[in-house]
């Protein structure tokens, strides 16, 4: 009986196993498949298809093969997998009181993710929100996964192995102005020993690859409660251009090419209130990058790498082991409005500015670069803001740096080397600091050509820089203080082989073999400038006066003034403060210089050259009371020596100079263009010696000019509208002595601002001023030779007389001596008579002659010997008798009254008329006696003296001078 019962039990168990097996393997899949398909379709609101469902009741495993979820339109597959396998460990689950999954396997999963124009994801619509979802959370609160895992009671899960292979994903994003699409395939995931209770640490790995071979791989360890993860993450071959739709609005340029590779160890520890996050062994590599803006490639980089880098997000530190880049090009362009292309790489922010709230300031990040290396770079700079675009190119740029950090008081080292495209080089090396700013660098510039900077010169001057190179060697120091920074530049500068030309006319302007500045010391804050010695050698300069009366220097260095705005009103007593508080220029030395002067204002043009300019100006300083010593020499036209000596101070606020300038043996013939224009005569010959003493103060010139001219001879007159309307040759005759010499001491004043200031013009102007003075006051001039002044220009006579008085004789002796000293002068004598004064005396003389004539006739009747009328003498007792006889002979009526004599004198006088001929004869007599007196001395040839017929009997009225006189004129 017991045996039968045992058999029944075995059979029952066997039958149960058969039923369990049949139900589990055969029946249950048939039941589960439609139910699962239906429930998933209802839940997802999408068509769901399952090819096969398999259940292993013994291993408690479930396999679902070929699942597909259609899109809402049923035209595409939304999600799918080829096989899903899960193996539950029921016994382990019971022992551990947790859901234990021995193995979860997902093969070839696929998901189609689409984001519409509103930014909504299609996969989110598969899971409708349940009523009241998230109602327990504040709108601004964030879920804390760790807290939820700790506090919420739920089924613990342990997964021994989770594996996904052959996965794929299609992602479409239509929310961007430019749609984005990518395919990720294959996707692989592996999790080993994952436990939600926090017991144990899982190993995991994730890898995926895009359709263009971009790879992402993450491998490490993971703990869920608390959340801790450590491992390595890597991105390989990421294409920057592909993701342009996501960053295009944030930048104003295009990333045309560029492949990014990143690898890093990471550490995330969420066991504390504040998660600890750090990266270590970070390496980044960017290759073959090309950035473009407005159809111009402005940056290309062959390689850019960052290595051995650590980032601590909690401590805000970035420690970069090495930054290296090579073979790159940077194109900088400054537009016509002055905007630099790289300054507009990010579009301006819209909306309100992000104003930092008071009290919210955080400590800054500390960035440290242990090693920096840049090699093989080229930088071009094009400036389109100038009228002629400027293009400067720097090649072979190399930068080496060590320990450069934003940490406070940190110091690092930096070295920079580059070449400009014409072969010049620049290098700098030294110490730098970022916080605060600190720079201590050595500088070296070798044969750096300046011609590429021609467009900047053209902005300020009509000047062409034909060639020239600059070299420097020194140090630059910059230190940031509390309120400002200070700068000190100490260097030697040399500009070599320089030549320039007037861009308008193409003529040479300023050239030199070398310009050197030794011990240049430039300081900012406080501002000062000091130079040891400035040396200019083998130089040439051209100065031109143009036909429009402008100087070429003024034309070349033009100054553009905005005349639309009124000049600023300066505060009372105020002056613009100079930029440099102090300037000391040491010694300026000139060697082997030449200056060419050309005056095109006159025809024919005048040209002169000053050769062999040598000398020095020492002690130049901005100190008010200081004076610099000037000692310069040169030669005009290679033969005429020039010396300039004295003191000056051009650096003080008001320019000052006290100079002596000496020229010797200047040939006057070449100055004919000036003499023809201003004097109306060419210069046949003559030599000039100048000794000029100048005092220049506040741009005003006062000078004493000792002028000696030998054998100054003019040719035939020429027509010139600009010639002075004065008897030039007379003036020369007045100035020249018997040896043909003119010796003068003439004060002259003027201004440095006079554009016509030049050697030739200045000399002729001095001579013109002297001529004007000579011909307008000739007797004052020659009076200085023999004594006297303007009074030598006339001789007075008593009324009715032509007799020379002692006073007049003394004056004539001085005039005679002056004429002897000036043998080229001729004297013109013009006699005059006073109609009233001389007429009255002449009338009385004619009355006396009538009375004498009466006696002469009476003597003839008496038979007395005949004598001349002038010899007749009438004694007082005879006077009335002969008066009555003359009265009667005129047929006048018999006088009546007691005063017969007076009546007869009046009546007889009324019959007498003094004519102009009588007065003219008196004037001629006066001129004649003057002529005879001068000739009688024997010093003046009679051929040099001329009597003139007076233009009028009465001379020009002159105050305090009689009209009964003789006037002299010099010719």
Residue, then its C-alpha position, 0 to 999 in steps of 0.5 A: x500500500x505504501x509502495x502504491x502511494x509512493x508510486x502515485x506520488x511520483x506519478x503525480x509529481x511527474x504529471x505536475x512537472x509535465x503540466x508545469x512544463x507544458x504550461x510554462x513552455x507551451x501554454x504560458x507563452x501563447x497566453x502572455x504574447x497576446x496579453x503583452x501585445x495588447x497591454x503594451x499597445x494600450x499603454x503606449x497607444x501605438x501598434x506593438x508587434x511581438x514575434x515570439x515570447x518564450x518562457x523557461x519555467x525552470x530557469x525563470x527566464x523570459x525571452x521576447x524576440x522581434x518586438x516592434x513599436x510603430x510610430x503613431x502614423x504606423x509608417x515607421x518603427x518607433x522602437x524595436x529589439x531582436x531579442x530581450x532575455x531576462x533570467x530571474x533567480x527566485x531562490x536568491x530573491x527569497x534569500x536576499x529579499x530582493x529581486x535578483x536578476x541573474x542576467x538581462x540581455x538585450x540584443x539589437x535594440x532600436x529607438x527612433x527619437x524625434x523632437x518636433x518644432x515645439x521641442x517636444x520629444x515623441x518618446x515622452x508621449x508614450x508615457x502619459x502623465x498620471x494624475x497628480x504626478x509631481x504634485x508633491x514637488x515644488x516647482x523649483x525643487x529638484x529630485x534628489x535621487x539619493x534621498x529617494x533611494x534612501x527614504x522611499x521603501x521599494x523592492x531592492x534590485x540586484x542585477x548580476x549581469x546586464x548586457x546590451x549589444x548591437x543597439x541603434x538609435x535614430x535622432x531627429x531634431x526639428x526644433x532648430x532652424x536647421x534640422x539635425x539628424x544622426x544615427x547611433x549604431x552600434x550601442x553596447x552596454x554592460x553592467x555587472x553586479x548592480x545593486x540598488x541597496x548600495x551593497x557592492x560596486x558595479x562594473x559598467x561599460x558603455x560604447x556607441x558609434x555614430x554614422x560618421x565613426x564618432x565614438x563615445x566610450x565610458x567604463x568604470x564602477x558604479x554605486x547607486x546608493x549613494x550614487x558614486x561613480x569612477x571611471x574613464x570617459x572618452x570621445x573620439x572623432x567628434x565632428x564639430x560641423x555636424x552639431x552646428x544647429x545647436x551652437x550656431x545661434x551662440x556664435x557668429x562664425x562657422x566651424x567648417x572642419x574640426x575633429x575632437x577627441x577627449x579622454x578623461x578619468x572622472x570621479x563623482x561622489x554623491x555620499x555627502x550633501x555636496x557632491x564631489x566632482x573631479x576630472x583627472x588625466x584629461x586629454x583633449x585633441x583637436x585636429x584639422x580645424x577650420x573656422x570661417x566668418x563671412x566667407x573668409x577662413x580666419x583660423x586654421x589649426x592642424x593640431x591642438x592638444x591639452x594633456x595631463x589636465x585635472x579639474x576639481x569642480x568643488x575647489x574651482x581649480x583647473x591644472x593643465x599639464x600641457x597645451x600644445x598646438x602647431x601649424x595654424x593660421x590666424x587671419x585678423x581683419x579690421x573693418x572700415x568702421x574699426x571693428x576687428x573680426x575676432x571681436x564679433x565672434x559671439x553675437x551681442x546678448x539680447x535682453x537684460x544684462x546679467x547683473x550680479x546680485x550683491x553678496x552672490x559673488x563667488x571665488x574665481x576659478x584658478x587656472x594653471x598651465x604648466x607647459x604651453x607650446x605653440x609652433x609653426x603659426x602664421x598670423x596675418x593682419x589686414x586693416x581696412x579702416x585705412x584709405x589703403x588697406x594695410x596687410x602685415x604678416x607674421x610667420x613661424x610664430x613660436x610660444x613657450x610658457x611654463x607655470x602660467x596661472x591665475x592664482x594670486x601672486x603666481x609667476x610664470x615664464x614666457x617666450x615668444x619668437x616670430x618673423x615678419x614675411x620680409x625676414x625680420x625677427x622678434x623675440x621676447x622672454x621673461x616672467x609674467x603674472x596674471x593676478x595681479x598683472x606683472x610683466x618682466x620681459x626681454x625684447x629683441x627686434x632684428x631687422x624688422x621691416x617697416x614698409x608693410x606699415x605704409x598705409x598707417x603712414x599714409x593716413x597721417x602724411x603724403x609720404x611713401x616709406x620706400x625701405x627701412x628696418x628697425x632693430x631693438x634690444x631691451x626690457x619691458x616691465x609692467x606692474x599693476x598697482x591698486x589703482x593703475x599700472x606702471x610701465x617701463x621700457x628700457x631699450x636701444x633702438x636703431x632704424x637703418x637704411x631708411x628712405x622716403x618720398x613725397x607720394x604726390x610728386x615721387x621725389x625723395x624727402x628724407x633718407x638716412x643710413x642709420x638713426x640710433x637711440x641709445x639707452x631709451x628709457x620710457x616710463x608710464x605712471x609717472x610719465x617720463x622719457x630719457x635717451x642717452x644719445x641720438x645719432x643720425x648719420x648719412x642723412x638727406x632731407x629735401x625742403x621745397x617751397x611750392x608754387x602755391x607758397x606752401x612748404x612740402x613738409x607742411x603738405x606731407x605732414x598734413x593735419x586735418x582739422x574739423x572746422x565745423x566745431x568751435x575751438x575748445x575754450x581753455x580755462x583761464x590761466x590753464x595750458x594743456x599738460x604735457x604727456x611727459x612730466x620730464x624729458x631728457x634727450x642727452x646728446x643729438x649727433x649729426x654726421x654726414x648730412x645733406x639738405x637740399x632746398x628748392x624754391x619753386x615759387x620763383x621762376x627760374x627755380x632756386x636750388x641750394x644744397x647744404x653738405x657735410x652737416x656735422x655736430x651735436x646738440x647736447x643737454x636737451x631737457x624739459x627743465x625750464x631753466x636748462x639750456x642745450x649746447x648747439x655746435x653744428x657745421x656744414x657747407x653750402x654748395x660744398x664750398x661755403x662754410x656754415x657754423x651754428x653755435x649757441x644754446x637752445x631748449x626746444x623741449x620746454x613749453x615755450x621754445x627758446x634758442x640763442x644762436x649764432x649763425x655764420x656764413x662766409x663767401x656766399x656767391x650772390x649770382x645763384x640768388x638771381x631768381x630772388x633778385x629778379x622777382x623781388x628787386x626787378x634786376x638779375x645779380x651779375x656778381x657779388x659775395x655775401x658774408x653773414x654773421x647772424x645772432x638769433x634769439x627765438x622765444x615763443x616762436x618769435x625771432x629777433x636777430x642782429x644781422x651783420x651783413x657784408x656784401x662785396x662787389x654787388x652788381x646788378x644787370x639790366x632790369x627785368x619785368x616782375x610784378x612782385x618787384x619793389x617799386x624803388x630805385x634799386x640801383x640808387x640804393x646800392x650806390x648809397x650802400x656801396x663805398x668806394x671799394x664796392x663794399x656794403x657793410x651793414x648791421x641790420x636788426x630783423x624780426x619775424x616768425x618761425x611760422x613763416x612758410x617762406x623762411x629760407x636762406x635765399x629768400x631771407x637774404x634777399x628780404x634783408x637786402x630789400x628792407x635795406x634798399x627800401x630804407x635807403x631810397x626812402x631816407x637816403x640822406x639819413x643813410x649817407x649822413x651816417x658816413x660824414x655826420x648829419x642826417x636828413x638835413x643834408x637833403x636841402x640848403x636854405x637861403x635868405x629871402x631874395x638871396x643866392x648867397x651861401x651862409x656859413x651854416x649852409x657851407x658846413x652842411x655842404x662840406x658834409x655832403x661833399x664828403x659823403x658823395x666822395x665816399x659813394x662814387x656811384x652816386x649822382x647829385x641833382x640840385x633843384x632850386x626853389x623860391x618863396x613867392x611871398x618872401x623872395x618876391x617881396x625882397x625882389x620887388x624892393x631890389x627892382x625899386x632900388x634899381x629904378x632909382x639907381x637908373x635915374x641917377x645913372x641917366x643924370x650922370x650921363x647928362x652931366x658927362x660923368x664916366x659910365x659905370x654899371x648899375x650895380x656900381x651906382x651908390x646913392x647916398x641918403x641926401x640924394x635919395x629923394x632927388x633921384x626918387x622924384x626923377x624916377x617917379x616923374x619918368x614913370x609919368x605918375x601924378x604929382x604926390x600930395x601931402x606931407x609924406x611925399x617920399x612914402x607916396x612916391x615909393x608906393x606909387x613907383x613900387x606899384x609900377x613894378x611886377x615880380x614875374x615867375x621868371x624873376x623868381x626862377x632866375x633866383x632859384x637857378x642862381x641858388x642851385x648854381x652857387x651850390x654846384x660851384x661850391x661842391x665842385x670847387x672842393x675837387x672831391x666830386x666830379x662835375x659830371x656827377x652834379x646836375x642842375x634841374x629845372x624846378x617843377x614848380x617855383x614853390x617847393x614841397x612844403x616841409x615843416x620848419x624849413x624855408x621854401x627859399x631853398x635848394x633841394x638835393x636828390x641822389x641818383 
